[in-house]
Amino acid sequence: MYSVAEVKKAFAAEGLPLTVVWRGRRITDLSPRAWNLVGDFQVSVWPPIKKSGTILVLIQAGHRTVRAGNVDVDYAPTSSKAASIRSAIARLRRTKSR
């Protein structure tokens, strides 16, 4: 499971600093600080507990969602930063594989 700090660090290392836009029910939503990227991707960090049942995730048309542990990343594959977003996800996953 990943903390909000680990997620922010992984994205910042790829040149995509994040800011908290919403916290509720132990879920934290993060968006890019750069205004020109706000619609390109969003990150949700879920509580570090085992989940069972159904969760509802809203995805914008044309976006993809990738799950890494308790983190969901919703992004536009046509974004100019799509490669950096995928690199940030890979970087995040490597933090737990050490």
N, CA, C and O of each residue as an XYZ file, in Angstrom:
392
protein
N       0.838     -1.174      0.000
C       0.000      0.000      0.000
C       0.888      1.245      0.000
O       1.977      1.255      0.575
N       0.400      2.272     -0.650
C       1.178      3.496     -0.810
C       0.573      4.632      0.009
O      -0.646      4.732      0.144
N       1.434      5.481      0.551
C       0.974      6.671      1.263
C       0.835      7.822      0.267
O       1.355      7.758     -0.847
N       0.136      8.861      0.676
C      -0.008     10.046     -0.158
C       1.374     10.643     -0.432
O       1.650     11.088     -1.547
N       2.234     10.652      0.574
C       3.589     11.204      0.399
C       4.379     10.423     -0.646
O       5.092     11.027     -1.446
N       4.270      9.092     -0.658
C       4.975      8.272     -1.659
C       4.462      8.562     -3.059
O       5.240      8.631     -4.011
N       3.159      8.731     -3.182
C       2.554      9.027     -4.485
C       3.037     10.386     -4.986
O       3.450     10.520     -6.138
N       2.983     11.385     -4.119
C       3.428     12.724     -4.508
C       4.902     12.713     -4.909
O       5.286     13.375     -5.873
N       5.721     11.971     -4.182
C       7.153     11.900     -4.480
C       7.408     11.255     -5.845
O       8.237     11.742     -6.614
N       6.700     10.162     -6.150
C       6.884      9.466     -7.428
C       6.509     10.360     -8.607
O       7.217     10.389     -9.613
N       5.412     11.081     -8.490
C       4.984     11.955     -9.588
C       5.889     13.184     -9.704
O       6.201     13.623    -10.810
N       6.306     13.734     -8.568
C       7.207     14.891     -8.601
C       8.535     14.535     -9.262
O       9.117     15.359     -9.967
N       9.017     13.318     -9.039
C      10.278     12.879     -9.648
C      10.183     12.839    -11.170
O      11.206     12.908    -11.852
N       8.979     12.729    -11.708
C       8.767     12.713    -13.155
C       8.328     14.087    -13.671
O       7.866     14.213    -14.804
N       8.477     15.104    -12.836
C       8.123     16.464    -13.262
C       6.642     16.764    -13.209
O       6.165     17.675    -13.886
N       5.897     15.992    -12.396
C       4.453     16.158    -12.297
C       4.033     16.360    -10.837
O       3.399     15.478    -10.258
N       4.371     17.497    -10.237
C       3.983     17.709     -8.841
C       2.464     17.725     -8.684
O       1.739     18.253     -9.528
N       2.004     17.133     -7.582
C       0.575     17.004     -7.315
C       0.179     17.832     -6.103
O       1.001     18.139     -5.240
N      -1.095     18.183     -6.062
C      -1.657     18.884     -4.918
C      -2.951     18.183     -4.508
O      -3.660     17.636     -5.352
N      -3.251     18.202     -3.222
C      -4.485     17.588     -2.712
C      -5.660     18.482     -3.090
O      -5.650     19.682     -2.816
N      -6.672     17.890     -3.721
C      -7.862     18.661     -4.093
C      -9.088     18.247     -3.296
O     -10.078     18.977     -3.247
N      -9.024     17.067     -2.667
C     -10.178     16.602     -1.889
C      -9.754     15.482     -0.968
O      -8.960     14.621     -1.348
N     -10.284     15.492      0.246
C     -10.108     14.390      1.198
C     -11.463     14.094      1.808
O     -12.177     15.001      2.235
N     -11.806     12.832      1.846
C     -13.060     12.430      2.455
C     -13.137     10.925      2.533
O     -12.684     10.220      1.631
N     -13.711     10.436      3.615
C     -13.842      8.987      3.821
C     -12.525      8.255      3.622
O     -12.487      7.147      3.089
N     -11.444      8.897      4.061
C     -10.099      8.346      4.003
C      -9.563      8.204      2.579
O      -8.551      7.536      2.369
N     -10.219      8.818      1.605
C      -9.744      8.835      0.221
C      -9.156     10.219     -0.043
O      -9.740     11.229      0.349
N      -8.012     10.265     -0.702
C      -7.384     11.537     -1.049
C      -7.268     11.628     -2.559
O      -6.684     10.755     -3.201
N      -7.829     12.690     -3.123
C      -7.722     12.944     -4.562
C      -6.653     13.998     -4.798
O      -6.627     15.040     -4.144
N      -5.771     13.705     -5.746
C      -4.669     14.592     -6.099
C      -4.782     14.982     -7.565
O      -5.165     14.171     -8.407
N      -4.444     16.231     -7.858
C      -4.413     16.718     -9.239
C      -3.074     17.395     -9.481
O      -2.391     17.794     -8.538
N      -2.703     17.521    -10.755
C      -1.447     18.207    -11.056
C      -1.517     19.673    -10.649
O      -2.571     20.305    -10.720
N      -0.376     20.200    -10.221
C      -0.305     21.633     -9.871
C      -0.366     22.510    -11.110
O      -0.877     23.629    -11.057
N       0.152     22.009    -12.224
C       0.155     22.785    -13.471
C      -1.263     22.847    -14.035
O      -1.860     21.814    -14.339
N      -1.797     24.054    -14.174
C      -3.172     24.227    -14.645
C      -3.414     23.610    -16.019
O      -4.510     23.122    -16.291
N      -2.417     23.627    -16.873
C      -2.623     23.081    -18.218
C      -2.738     21.559    -18.217
O      -3.075     20.978    -19.248
N      -2.466     20.895    -17.087
C      -2.570     19.433    -17.004
C      -3.753     18.957    -16.164
O      -3.958     17.752    -16.026
N      -4.530     19.876    -15.603
C      -5.608     19.493    -14.686
C      -6.582     18.500    -15.305
O      -6.993     17.564    -14.619
N      -6.963     18.654    -16.538
C      -7.880     17.707    -17.171
C      -7.208     16.451    -17.695
O      -7.889     15.513    -18.110
N      -5.881     16.419    -17.683
C      -5.151     15.291    -18.261
C      -5.058     14.080    -17.352
O      -5.077     12.944    -17.826
N      -4.955     14.313    -16.037
C      -4.895     13.169    -15.131
C      -5.271     13.549    -13.709
O      -5.214     14.713    -13.311
N      -5.656     12.526    -12.959
C      -5.982     12.675    -11.552
C      -5.587     11.383    -10.851
O      -5.615     10.306    -11.445
N      -5.221     11.505     -9.588
C      -4.765     10.369     -8.804
C      -5.627     10.263     -7.552
O      -5.873     11.265     -6.881
N      -6.085      9.059     -7.236
C      -6.840      8.811     -6.008
C      -6.075      7.811     -5.160
O      -5.663      6.756     -5.642
N      -5.889      8.155     -3.887
C      -5.222      7.257     -2.946
C      -6.289      6.763     -1.979
O      -6.886      7.545     -1.239
N      -6.518      5.457     -1.999
C      -7.528      4.820     -1.173
C      -6.909      4.408      0.156
O      -5.686      4.314      0.264
N      -7.732      4.162      1.165
C      -7.190      3.748      2.458
C      -6.400      2.445      2.346
O      -6.744      1.574      1.547
N      -5.353      2.314      3.140
C      -4.526      1.094      3.078
C      -5.163     -0.068      3.835
O      -4.634     -0.534      4.844
N      -6.313     -0.528      3.327
C      -6.996     -1.676      3.918
C      -7.362     -2.633      2.805
O      -7.419     -2.250      1.636
N      -7.605     -3.858      3.163
C      -8.058     -4.817      2.152
C      -9.491     -4.480      1.797
O     -10.342     -4.317      2.671
N      -9.747     -4.378      0.509
C     -11.074     -4.036      0.034
C     -11.820     -5.294     -0.388
O     -11.237     -6.255     -0.890
N     -13.099     -5.255     -0.172
C     -13.947     -6.304     -0.722
C     -15.216     -5.633     -1.203
O     -15.588     -4.560     -0.726
N     -15.864     -6.261     -2.132
C     -17.072     -5.664     -2.664
C     -16.777     -4.831     -3.896
O     -15.785     -5.050     -4.591
N     -17.648     -3.881     -4.154
C     -17.572     -3.060     -5.361
C     -17.186     -1.636     -5.013
O     -17.657     -1.081     -4.021
N     -16.319     -1.042     -5.840
C     -16.020      0.377     -5.701
C     -16.434      1.052     -7.002
O     -16.385      0.453     -8.077
N     -16.835      2.291     -6.882
C     -17.264      3.058     -8.049
C     -16.160      4.035     -8.420
O     -15.728      4.841     -7.595
N     -15.711      3.961     -9.655
C     -14.692      4.876    -10.161
C     -15.245      5.511    -11.428
O     -15.618      4.813    -12.371
N     -15.296      6.834    -11.442
C     -15.771      7.543    -12.628
C     -14.582      7.854    -13.522
O     -13.574      8.394    -13.067
N     -14.708      7.509    -14.793
C     -13.627      7.708    -15.753
C     -14.127      8.626    -16.857
O     -15.212      8.429    -17.404
N     -13.323      9.631    -17.175
C     -13.686     10.523    -18.262
C     -13.575      9.782    -19.587
O     -12.743      8.887    -19.738
N     -14.411     10.156    -20.538
C     -14.371      9.541    -21.869
C     -12.978      9.681    -22.465
O     -12.395     10.765    -22.445
N     -12.453      8.600    -22.988
C     -11.151      8.611    -23.622
C      -9.986      8.460    -22.656
O      -8.833      8.421    -23.085
N     -10.264      8.374    -21.362
C      -9.206      8.216    -20.364
C      -8.982      6.744    -20.049
O      -9.821      5.892    -20.341
N      -7.843      6.467    -19.453
C      -7.516      5.121    -18.984
C      -7.304      5.185    -17.479
O      -6.865      6.206    -16.950
N      -7.613      4.110    -16.805
C      -7.357      4.036    -15.372
C      -6.416      2.889    -15.099
O      -6.614      1.773    -15.579
N      -5.379      3.179    -14.315
C      -4.393      2.179    -13.927
C      -4.420      2.105    -12.414
O      -4.431      3.132    -11.735
N      -4.431      0.885    -11.883
C      -4.408      0.677    -10.434
C      -3.046      0.155    -10.037
O      -2.514     -0.766    -10.655
N      -2.485      0.756     -8.994
C      -1.240      0.280     -8.390
C      -1.505      0.206     -6.892
O      -1.492      1.226     -6.203
N      -1.740     -0.982     -6.397
C      -2.067     -1.136     -4.975
C      -3.337     -0.387     -4.634
O      -4.401     -0.675     -5.182
N      -3.230      0.575     -3.727
C      -4.384      1.368     -3.299
C      -4.484      2.712     -4.032
O      -5.142      3.638     -3.557
N      -3.824      2.807     -5.192
C      -3.791      4.060     -5.957
C      -4.420      3.847     -7.330
O      -4.094      2.892     -8.034
N      -5.324      4.749     -7.698
C      -5.905      4.758     -9.043
C      -5.412      6.007     -9.757
O      -5.474      7.110     -9.216
N      -4.925      5.822    -10.976
C      -4.480      6.949    -11.795
C      -5.348      6.960    -13.048
O      -5.349      6.005    -13.825
N      -6.080      8.041    -13.233
C      -6.934      8.229    -14.404
C      -6.239      9.256    -15.291
O      -5.971     10.376    -14.856
N      -5.948      8.875    -16.537
C      -5.212      9.804    -17.402
C      -5.658      9.685    -18.856
O      -6.199      8.669    -19.293
N      -5.406     10.771    -19.583
C      -5.687     10.805    -21.023
C      -4.453     10.280    -21.751
O      -3.381     10.876    -21.645
N      -4.582      9.177    -22.486
C      -3.424      8.639    -23.194
C      -2.905      9.576    -24.284
O      -1.795      9.389    -24.782
N      -3.693     10.574    -24.654
C      -3.263     11.534    -25.673
C      -2.564     12.753    -25.071
O      -2.126     13.644    -25.798
N      -2.463     12.787    -23.745
C      -1.803     13.907    -23.069
C      -0.336     13.989    -23.484
O       0.311     12.972    -23.736
N       0.169     15.204    -23.551
C       1.590     15.382    -23.861
C       2.471     14.819    -22.744
O       3.665     14.603    -22.951
N       1.909     14.585    -21.590
C       2.646     14.058    -20.441
C       2.325     12.588    -20.154
O       2.667     12.084    -19.084
N       1.677     11.897    -21.087
C       1.287     10.498    -20.864
C       2.497      9.615    -20.532
O       2.407      8.760    -19.652
N       3.611      9.810    -21.217
C       4.804      9.005    -20.940
C       5.309      9.273    -19.526
O       5.736      8.343    -18.842
N       5.268     10.514    -19.079
C       5.695     10.861    -17.723
C       4.745     10.274    -16.686
O       5.180      9.840    -15.620
N       3.461     10.259    -16.991
C       2.472      9.672    -16.083
C       2.736      8.176    -15.933
O       2.739      7.654    -14.818
N       2.956      7.487    -17.053
C       3.256      6.051    -16.984
C       4.567      5.794    -16.243
O       4.684      4.809    -15.513
N       5.543      6.667    -16.426
C       6.823      6.536    -15.705
C       6.628      6.739    -14.211
O       7.261      6.057    -13.405
N       5.765      7.664    -13.837
C       5.478      7.900    -12.419
C       4.817      6.676    -11.791
O       5.123      6.316    -10.654
N       3.916      6.041    -12.529
C       3.267      4.824    -12.038
C       4.308      3.720    -11.861
O       4.311      3.024    -10.845
N       5.182      3.560    -12.839
C       6.248      2.546    -12.744
C       7.182      2.852    -11.575
O       7.593      1.939    -10.859
N       7.517      4.110    -11.379
C       8.381      4.526    -10.264
C       7.711      4.192     -8.930
O       8.357      3.699     -8.005
N       6.419      4.464     -8.845
C       5.668      4.168     -7.631
C       5.707      2.663     -7.337
O       5.962      2.253     -6.204
N       5.460      1.866     -8.341
C       5.486      0.404     -8.169
C       6.854     -0.092     -7.735
O       6.948     -1.039     -6.954
N       7.920      0.533     -8.231
C       9.280      0.121     -7.844
C       9.564      0.409     -6.376
O      10.394     -0.268     -5.769
N       8.888      1.406     -5.786
C       9.148      1.729     -4.386
C       8.773      0.573     -3.466
O       9.342      0.440     -2.382
N       7.829     -0.261     -3.882
C       7.401     -1.391     -3.060
C       8.078     -2.689     -3.446
O       7.913     -3.699     -2.762
N       8.835     -2.681     -4.528
C       9.479     -3.927     -4.970
C      10.903     -4.048     -4.469
O      11.599     -5.009     -4.795
N      11.339     -3.088     -3.683
C      12.719     -3.149     -3.160
C      12.813     -4.038     -1.963
O      13.895     -4.202     -1.400
